[in-house]
Every structure is written in C-alpha cells, then in structure tokens.
Amino acid sequence: MRDLSWGIAATGGIARTVGAVIAAEPGMRVAAVGSRDLGRAKALAATLGAESAHGSYAELCADPAVDAVYVATPHAQHLEVAEAAIAAGKAVLCEKPLAATTADAERMVRLAREAGVFLMEAMWMRFNPLIRMLAGDGRFGEIRSVRASFGFAHPYDPAHRLWAPELGGGALLDLGIYPMGLAQLFLGTPESTRITGSLSPGGVDAEAGGLMSYPGGRRALVECSLLGAYSNDATVVGTGMRADIDAPFWAPRRVVLSGPGMEPEEHALDDPADNGYAGELREVRDCLARGRTESEIMPLDESLAIMRVLAEARAQIR
C-alpha cells in the first residue's frame, strides 16, 4: 500500500505541529500545503518536504497528489475547506471544533455522508493512549461525575483568532470543547447544561463554567477561561474506581487510578511523543484502508452532539 499523501490547509502553529507528525509517521507524507498566502504555503511545504504549494484551498483540494486534507484553518473557515475537499473526493481530518456553528457542522456531515467521503474531527484527546485506556477500563463501574478545567490568561487582542468573532473566537470553542468533550466521552450527551460566564469587549465568551446534568443525578463540572490560569487537570469518578488525570488532561502523560480494595495504579505514557496526534492520523489511514467513511473512536454523531452543547453554552452566556 502506497503512502497516504496529505494536503495541509493553513500554515499556523497547529498546521506546523501536525504536519511534522505526518512527515515523521511511517506510511505517510505531506504532498502539498495550501494557504491564501502562497509565500507562507511555500515556506511550510519546504519545511515538511512537500512537493507542492498552493495559493488557495480550492487548488489544494483539487491537487491529484493529495489523498486526504488536514483542515487547520480558523474555525469559521472549516466548512469552506471541507466542502471543497469532500467535493473533490478527498478524505478530511478537520481540526476541532468541527465548525464554528452547529449548522456548518451539520452541513459538513451531511455532505460527507451523501458523497461517501471520510470525515473526522481532529479531537486528539480521544487518541491519547492514556485516555483510550481509561475509556476502555470497566473497573469504573457506573461513572457518576467528571470534573475538568482548561484555562490560561491570553492578552486581549480583538484581531487575534481567540478573540475575533468573525474567526470563531472565544473560550468555549477553543478550550471548552476539551472538558465538555471529556464529559461526552465518559457520560454521553447531557440532559441539560447550565453555564455562566463573561464576554470580551468584542462579544465573544471570555470564560465559562457550569454543570452538565445526566440521568440519575450524574454530572460534569466544566470550566474554561482566556482570563486566568486553571489547574487544567481532570477527574473521572465511578462507583468502582476513580481516575486522576494530570495536566494537561487533554494530552496527559500520567494518570492515577484508585478505588476501594485496590492499590493506587500509576500509568505513564510510554512514548511522550505519541500524545494523540499520531493516533488520529493513523485512524484516518486505517479507516480508509478498511473502506470506512467514519471513525468509531471519534464518530461524527459525537462531534455534532458536542457542537450542540457548545452552542447551547454560548447562547446562555450571551
């Protein structure tokens, strides 16, 4: 089987990070880079050893050397790039959140399913080996609660993507998706969500926190912030076992399991470099090899469910 050839849409920090993982992963290569700035596309292509650089995302998606497109643009541009890639029959790995709005995410999923083209949200947390280990551990019993926080202080700059409304800025879409995504993984879709927070001068959510409620009194306590530093760790508590997940909980290198009648177990990441990025890329390759158009680890219905929770949280703050 020939190498899986990737096209990278955008040239920012996450594009460079994941592009380097692709270039180092056996059986994969970066074939092309696309950007609205051709100079930046050429520079990243040279860094990653890609043969081609394109001055538009449409050209990147049309490149016959590209098998799969990694979408690393700001959230508000995800639909545009994914739509072009799906129309060209290219598999799509799209950065989280899947889109800036629920409507855009639903359109992306509908187009991919109608075309029979692979689409997956790049939620690297789900592919971290320690998170995957926890998700499959039956010793939790009934999981009763999840607590997770993600926050750091970022200077206010209305032009920065984290603060710009037109780019899908705000704490919830960039940071809140992780604690809410962890709750979704272990507890499923909430019955109700109660969120409070504050807005930036430009009108995006600067911080948010609250309670997600589930049948039987189960719950998740989640927080995110662009205004201050949080602990950035997490706990998952079940009737049979508890997991303490070290910071950063979305890419942990250590977890500790404890519970009645058991000695505390410490689990560390064997290969610190295998923090989830490689796992999501391998999942795309493996799904394509099996003829699958959706991932069982990060299903599209899960991505849509998380988008709807985020949309409800954003609406409550506004």
C-alpha positions in Angstrom: 0.0 0.0 0.0 1.5 3.4 -1.0 2.0 6.2 1.4 -1.1 8.2 2.4 -0.5 11.6 0.9 -1.7 14.6 2.9 -2.6 18.1 1.9 -2.4 20.7 4.7 -4.8 23.6 4.6 -3.3 26.6 6.5 0.1 27.3 7.9 -0.4 28.3 11.5 1.0 26.6 14.6 -1.2 23.6 14.7 -0.7 23.0 10.9 3.1 23.0 11.5 2.8 20.7 14.5 0.6 18.1 12.9 2.4 18.5 9.6 5.7 17.5 11.3 3.9 14.4 12.8 2.7 13.4 9.3 6.1 13.8 7.8 7.7 11.6 10.6 4.9 8.9 10.5 5.8 5.8 8.6 3.5 5.3 5.6 2.5 8.9 5.3 3.8 12.1 3.7 2.9 15.7 3.2 2.3 16.1 -0.5 1.1 19.7 -0.6 0.4 22.8 1.5 -2.3 25.3 0.8 -2.8 28.8 2.1 -4.3 32.1 1.0 -0.7 33.4 1.2 1.3 31.5 -1.3 4.6 32.5 0.3 3.6 31.0 3.6 2.4 27.8 1.8 5.8 27.5 0.1 7.7 28.1 3.3 5.8 25.3 5.2 6.0 23.0 2.2 9.7 23.3 2.2 9.9 22.6 5.9 7.8 19.5 5.6 9.3 18.2 2.4 6.1 18.7 0.3 6.4 18.8 -3.4 3.6 21.4 -4.0 2.4 24.6 -2.5 -0.9 26.3 -3.5 -2.2 29.8 -3.1 -5.8 28.8 -2.4 -7.6 26.0 -0.5 -9.5 25.1 -3.7 -6.3 24.4 -5.5 -5.0 22.3 -2.6 -8.2 20.2 -2.6 -8.0 19.7 -6.4 -4.4 18.5 -6.3 -4.4 14.9 -7.7 -1.4 14.0 -5.5 -3.5 14.6 -2.3 -5.4 11.7 -0.8 -6.5 13.4 2.5 -6.8 17.0 3.6 -6.0 18.2 7.1 -8.0 21.3 7.8 -6.1 23.6 10.2 -7.7 26.9 9.4 -9.6 29.1 11.9 -13.0 27.6 12.9 -15.0 29.9 10.6 -13.2 28.6 7.5 -13.6 24.9 8.3 -16.8 24.5 6.2 -15.3 26.2 3.1 -12.3 24.0 3.0 -14.0 20.7 4.0 -16.7 21.3 1.4 -14.1 21.7 -1.3 -12.2 18.6 -0.2 -15.4 16.5 0.0 -16.4 17.7 -3.5 -13.0 16.5 -4.7 -13.4 13.1 -3.1 -10.6 13.7 -0.5 -10.8 12.3 3.0 -11.0 15.1 5.6 -9.4 15.4 9.0 -10.8 18.7 10.4 -9.4 20.5 13.5 -11.7 20.8 16.4 -14.3 22.1 16.8 -15.7 20.6 13.6 -17.1 24.0 12.6 -17.8 27.5 14.0 -21.6 26.8 14.2 -23.8 23.8 14.6 -25.4 24.5 11.2 -22.0 24.4 9.5 -21.0 21.2 11.2 -24.3 19.6 10.2 -23.8 20.6 6.6 -20.2 19.1 6.6 -21.5 15.8 8.0 -24.4 15.7 5.5 -22.1 16.4 2.5 -19.6 13.8 3.6 -22.3 11.1 4.1 -24.0 11.9 0.9 -20.7 11.7 -1.0 -19.4 8.6 0.9 -16.3 10.6 1.8 -14.4 10.1 5.1 -14.7 12.9 7.6 -13.4 13.1 11.2 -12.9 15.8 13.8 -9.3 16.0 14.9 -10.0 15.6 18.6 -6.5 14.4 19.5 -7.5 13.9 23.2 -9.6 10.8 22.2 -6.5 9.3 20.6 -4.1 9.8 23.6 -3.2 6.3 24.7 -3.9 7.0 28.4 -7.4 8.5 27.6 -8.1 5.5 25.4 -7.0 3.2 28.2 -9.4 4.9 30.6 -12.3 4.8 28.2 -12.0 1.1 27.9 -11.5 0.3 31.6 -14.6 -1.5 33.0 -13.5 -1.1 36.6 -15.1 2.4 36.8 -18.5 0.8 37.3 -21.1 3.4 36.8 -19.4 6.7 36.2 -21.0 9.3 38.4 -19.0 12.5 37.8 -16.4 14.2 35.6 -14.6 17.4 36.5 -12.3 19.1 34.1 -10.9 22.6 33.6 -8.9 24.4 30.9 -7.8 28.0 31.3 -4.9 30.4 30.7 -4.6 34.1 30.5 -4.4 35.5 27.0 -4.0 39.2 26.5 -7.0 40.7 24.8 -6.4 41.5 21.1 -9.5 41.9 19.0 -7.6 40.8 15.9 -6.3 37.5 17.4 -8.3 34.4 16.4 -9.0 33.6 20.0 -10.8 36.9 20.5 -12.2 37.7 17.0 -15.9 36.9 16.5 -15.5 36.5 12.7 -12.9 33.8 13.2 -15.0 31.8 15.7 -13.1 33.2 18.8 -14.0 32.5 22.4 -13.0 30.3 25.2 -15.7 27.7 24.6 -14.9 26.7 21.1 -11.1 26.6 21.6 -10.9 25.4 25.2 -14.3 24.4 26.5 -14.6 21.7 23.9 -12.0 19.7 25.8 -13.7 19.5 29.2 -17.1 19.1 27.5 -15.6 16.5 25.2 -14.2 14.5 28.1 -17.6 14.6 29.7 -19.1 13.4 26.4 -16.7 10.5 26.3 -17.5 9.2 29.7 -21.0 10.3 30.3 -22.6 10.8 26.9 -24.9 13.7 25.9 -26.3 15.7 28.8 -29.9 16.1 29.6 -29.3 19.8 30.4 -26.5 22.3 30.6 -26.3 25.3 32.8 -23.4 27.7 32.0 -22.4 31.1 33.3 -19.5 33.2 32.2 -18.5 36.6 30.8 -18.0 38.2 27.4 -15.0 40.1 26.0 -15.3 43.7 24.8 -15.8 42.2 21.3 -18.6 40.0 22.4 -17.0 36.5 22.5 -17.1 34.3 25.6 -14.0 35.1 27.6 -14.7 32.4 30.3 -17.4 29.9 31.0 -18.2 27.3 33.6 -21.1 25.2 34.8 -22.9 22.0 35.3 -23.8 19.4 32.7 -26.5 17.0 34.0 -27.3 13.4 33.1 -29.9 10.8 34.0 -29.8 9.5 37.6 -28.1 12.6 39.0 -24.8 12.0 37.2 -22.9 15.3 36.4 -20.0 17.0 34.9 -18.4 20.2 36.2 -16.6 22.0 33.4 -14.7 25.3 33.2 -12.7 27.2 30.6 -11.1 30.6 30.5 -9.0 33.0 28.5 -8.7 35.3 31.5 -6.8 33.2 34.1 -4.8 30.0 34.7 -6.7 27.0 35.8 -5.4 23.6 37.1 -6.0 22.0 33.7 -6.4 18.6 35.2 -9.4 16.3 35.4 -11.0 13.6 37.5 -13.4 10.8 36.5 -15.3 9.2 39.4 -17.2 5.9 39.2 -18.8 3.6 41.7 -15.8 1.3 41.4 -12.8 3.4 40.6 -11.5 7.0 40.3 -9.1 8.4 37.8 -7.0 11.5 38.4 -5.7 12.8 35.1 -2.6 15.0 35.3 -2.5 18.3 33.5 -2.8 18.8 30.7 -5.8 16.4 30.9 -6.4 16.6 27.1 -2.9 15.3 26.4 -1.9 13.6 29.7 1.4 11.8 30.3 0.3 10.4 33.7 -2.9 9.1 35.3 -3.5 7.6 38.7 -6.3 5.1 39.4 -7.6 4.4 42.8 -10.6 2.8 44.5 -12.0 0.6 47.2 -9.9 -2.5 47.7 -7.3 -1.6 45.1 -3.8 -0.3 45.4 -3.3 3.0 43.6 -2.1 2.4 40.0 0.1 4.9 38.2 0.1 4.8 34.4 2.5 6.9 32.3 2.7 7.4 28.6 5.4 5.1 27.3 6.2 7.4 24.3 5.7 11.1 25.2 5.7 11.9 21.5 2.7 9.7 20.9 0.3 12.1 22.6 -2.7 11.8 20.3 -1.7 13.5 17.0 -0.2 10.3 15.6 -3.2 8.3 16.8 -5.7 10.4 14.9 -3.6 10.3 11.7 -3.3 6.5 12.0 -7.1 6.3 12.5 -7.7 8.1 9.2 -5.3 5.8 7.4 -6.8 2.6 9.0 -10.4 3.7 8.3 -9.5 4.4 4.6 -7.8 1.0 4.3 -11.0 -0.7 5.6 -13.3 1.4 3.4 -14.8 3.2 6.3 -16.1 6.8 5.9 -16.5 7.4 9.7 -14.4 6.7 12.8 -15.6 4.5 15.6 -13.3 6.3 18.0 -14.5 9.8 17.1 -17.9 9.3 15.4 -19.5 12.2 13.5 -22.6 12.0 15.7 -20.4 12.6 18.7 -18.9 15.6 17.1 -22.4 17.0 16.3 -23.6 16.3 19.9 -20.6 18.3 21.3 -21.3 21.1 18.8 -24.9 21.4 20.1 -23.7 21.5 23.7 -21.2 24.2 22.9 -23.9 26.2 21.0 -26.2 26.0 24.0 -23.5 27.1 26.3 -22.6 30.1 24.1 -26.2 31.1 23.9 -26.6 31.0 27.7 -23.6 33.3 28.2 -24.9 35.7 25.5 
